[in-house]
Amino acid sequence: MLKLEYPDKLKDPKIKELLKKLNTTEDVLNFNEKIFTQSKESQRDNQKLKTYDKKTMLRLLEYQHKHGFSTSYMSKKYKISRTTIAKWKKTFEEDLEKITADK
């Protein structure tokens, strides 16, 4: 997409370095926010289409557990519905217990 629409951005060494570090969904989303400015309307529409990989979901749940944040706080901070976070907790309950027990 960058090659087609914004070839000038690929010339920037900082952007090239950031592209090399994209490993998780969270990295891609953060990169997108840094590179492109979006209107509130497009942000709202894009939020509906976001998907997260298991690694990112567990990272967010671990972060929540570590700092004692509520589901409401996490949903506002990351713009994810409370229902989605609750589903993640239920789905990855055993994985999360293993992670928190190891630390």
N, C-alpha and C positions, 0 to 999 in steps of 0.2 A: 504494500500500500504506500509506503514511504517512497519507493522508487517511482511509482506512477504519479502520485499527487504532489509530493514534496521532495524532489531530488536534491534540492539545495540543502535540506536538513541532513542528508547523508554525508555531506562534506565536513560537517562539524565533528571534530575528534571526540568531544564529550558524548555526543549521541552515539557514535560508533562504539565507544566503550560501554555505554549503557545497554546497547543491543546485545553485546556479548554476555551480559550478566542476567539475561531474561531466562529464568529457570522455572518459575512458578506462575500461576495465574495472578497472584498478588503482585509479582514483579511487573508483569505486563500491564496491569491496571495502573500501577504507580507511574510507569513509563509513559503511558498514554496521557495521564493527567499533567505530567511535566512538559510534554511536547506540544500538546494541542489544547488550546483554550476552547471551552465549550459554553454554549448558552445554557441557561437553567432548564430550558425546555428539552434540549438534547441530552443533558445530564439525566433528567427524569426518565426520558425514553430509553436511554442506554442502561440505566439501572435495572430496568425490567429484563434485560437480556443478558445480564452477567451470570456467568457460571464459575464455580470454584472447584479446584481439584482437591482431593482428599488431604494432601499435605497442607494446603492453605487453610482448609477448614479446621484441621487439628491445631494448626498454629494459632488461629484466632481463638479457639476454645481454650487452649493452654494459656494464652495471654489473659483471657478473661478469668480463668481460675487462679492464676498466679497473682493477679492484682485485685481479686475479689470484686470485679465489676458485675453489675446486674445485666441481665439480658436486655433490658430497656436501654441502658447506657451503650452497650455494644451495638445495638441496632441503630441508634442515632449516630454513633461515631462512624460506623462503616456503611451506613445506609443499606442495611440488610434487615428484613422483617424479623420481628420477634419470633414468629412462627417458624421461620427458616432456621434460626439459631437453636430453637427448641428441638427441631427435627434432627439437626446435626448432633446435639447433645445425646439424644436418644439413640441415634444410629451409631455413634462412635463412643458410646459410654465405656466399653471395655478398653478400647485403644487409649482413651483419655486417662483412665485409671492406671494403666501401665505406665504412661508417660509421667504422670504426676507422682507415682510411687517410686520411679527411678530417680527423681530429683530430690 
